[in-house]
């Protein structure tokens, strides 16, 4: 029995290296989208970008990505997701943020630079926050209870304050020269918590129905749009699914896309998972056997919106990236960990259609140690730190260097669950 070959994409299909116009507000020189990874490079107690951030992002800009998105910039220094987060609350040190933008411009003036804005909600470890806040007083499970304190439910005025903080940070990013901002609405952080039926058990206007649960995400978007005006790109990163019982998924996810599209969002990045079920690190995959974890969801989303989409998670080969873009399910290919191993990936991919960047799965050989030190994340953070110092990534670096570096940096905190 023979099978018919898949039809070739039409000659006019977009390619990975064709430019993309984001509604006249910005033009990305290609479809490679560097997705957010927390850099954890900021000096403790200062939480500002410095020369390490500048070196790192200049290096990525030189590599040729069309859009670079920062790691999560926190909107409230009282609510950090991890040590080393950057915080943007006011204009006291806005020159530091402007210098960050200038570093990217020096690396590649065509590269778009977006700031990801975030509030962790209850996904902040005990050693940083003794009493975190969340939509409802629902603690994290899946073995995270010892490392993350049970949250208290947010009061109405606190919700309003957080919405204002998102808007303030976005307005400051525009003043500092950023091309766009992205709301982190995925991976179990606060916006994602509001969307989840499991984590949001409120009975007021912020919960109790799917429409009410998405009210917070839409209110954050509206406030940001008011702060930055109509000429700046505003994006959101959202889950296709939380991959946990009773979580955000399916019809609610598609309804959010439709609501955001109607509200005027410029770009949507699709990912999945949270701390309790970290699909975004490869712990879970979408139903179809292919490189990208969330491409099937994106294909369905494409039928419901004309807003540009990015899919992040799993892409490794140029062939799969080209196929995803040409097939129309996504407009951008989101990459994270591969760019910590090969910051020149975009240029290498453009030169070689057979290029593959397989990041592998770092391990000490002891599952308990891998989990304790979050090697699926921290190994790549170590590569980020190398670039921040001005060194090249080391694809052959021993995982034990990450273990020792993490232990030295965090001390006792290294032995607690930190992030996913």
HELIX and SHEET records of a PDB file:
HELIX    1   1 UNK A   51  UNK A   63  1                                  13    
HELIX    2   2 UNK A   94  UNK A  107  1                                  14    
HELIX    3   3 UNK A  156  UNK A  175  1                                  20    
HELIX    4   4 UNK A  190  UNK A  195  1                                   6    
HELIX    5   5 UNK A  210  UNK A  213  1                                   4    
HELIX    6   6 UNK A  215  UNK A  228  1                                  14    
HELIX    7   7 UNK A  250  UNK A  263  1                                  14    
HELIX    8   8 UNK A  279  UNK A  281  5                                   3    
HELIX    9   9 UNK A  295  UNK A  302  1                                   8    
HELIX   10  10 UNK A  318  UNK A  327  1                                  10    
HELIX   11  11 UNK A  337  UNK A  341  1                                   5    
HELIX   12  12 UNK A  345  UNK A  351  1                                   7    
HELIX   13  13 UNK A  367  UNK A  372  1                                   6    
HELIX   14  14 UNK A  375  UNK A  389  1                                  15    
HELIX   15  15 UNK A  399  UNK A  410  1                                  12    
HELIX   16  16 UNK A  411  UNK A  415  5                                   5    
SHEET    1   A 2 UNK A  20  UNK A  21  0                                        
SHEET    2   A 2 UNK A  27  UNK A  28 -1                                        
SHEET    1   B10 UNK A  86  UNK A  87  0                                        
SHEET    2   B10 UNK A  73  UNK A  74  1                                        
SHEET    3   B10 UNK A 112  UNK A 118  1                                        
SHEET    4   B10 UNK A  67  UNK A  69  1                                        
SHEET    5   B10 UNK A  32  UNK A  34  1                                        
SHEET    6   B10 UNK A 332  UNK A 335  1                                        
SHEET    7   B10 UNK A 308  UNK A 312  1                                        
SHEET    8   B10 UNK A 267  UNK A 271  1                                        
SHEET    9   B10 UNK A 233  UNK A 239  1                                        
SHEET   10   B10 UNK A 180  UNK A 185  1                                        
SHEET    1   C 2 UNK A 133  UNK A 134  0                                        
SHEET    2   C 2 UNK A 152  UNK A 153  1                                        
END                                                                             
